[in-house]
């Protein structure tokens, strides 16, 4: 997969490029100047852009928005050192495809890059605090179908049973589940159940 890598720490981005190249990725280019990444992406045309957040978080998020506007088909992965309200806002808005904690291992990042490149929304190593958010509830970002899927997750249904209940393929169910997990800011179904219960989504599928 062709990658563009950008992080304000030059040594980090260089080491990341070596590690990801060793895992079979083509490194289209690297940059430590976040302000130039959207221009460089225009030149490189990668499949996935990996952006590190840090001291230049505002600039990085603005760059992500510019890349999304100019390259709607490109996947964007944000690397975060700590929880970032801006990163969650970008994920909820569809500006970026994935958020990954910088402390994760290279295998996790590699897997996330592949999933994001295939169109999935992914969260790894980061949890959106429940009850400390300002603005809309995470449930407000779910479509009606995604709410139904979440209710079925709460009910403990397997992917196969969800498929039969909703009348869609198992692949479609998996896609919905991944979108639900990403929008709730969790990385597994058990955490999604906890969030759903805490936010009061416990009614039966189809109820509005």
Secondary structure as GFF3:
##gff-version 3
##sequence-region A 1 208
A	DSSP	beta_strand	2	6	.	.	.	ID=ss1
A	DSSP	alpha_helix	10	22	.	.	.	ID=ss2
A	DSSP	beta_strand	26	31	.	.	.	ID=ss3
A	DSSP	three_ten_helix	34	36	.	.	.	ID=ss4
A	DSSP	alpha_helix	37	44	.	.	.	ID=ss5
A	DSSP	beta_strand	48	52	.	.	.	ID=ss6
A	DSSP	alpha_helix	57	70	.	.	.	ID=ss7
A	DSSP	beta_strand	75	80	.	.	.	ID=ss8
A	DSSP	alpha_helix	85	92	.	.	.	ID=ss9
A	DSSP	beta_strand	98	101	.	.	.	ID=ss10
A	DSSP	alpha_helix	106	117	.	.	.	ID=ss11
A	DSSP	beta_strand	122	124	.	.	.	ID=ss12
A	DSSP	three_ten_helix	138	141	.	.	.	ID=ss13
A	DSSP	alpha_helix	144	154	.	.	.	ID=ss14
A	DSSP	alpha_helix	159	166	.	.	.	ID=ss15
A	DSSP	alpha_helix	170	184	.	.	.	ID=ss16
A	DSSP	alpha_helix	189	198	.	.	.	ID=ss17
###
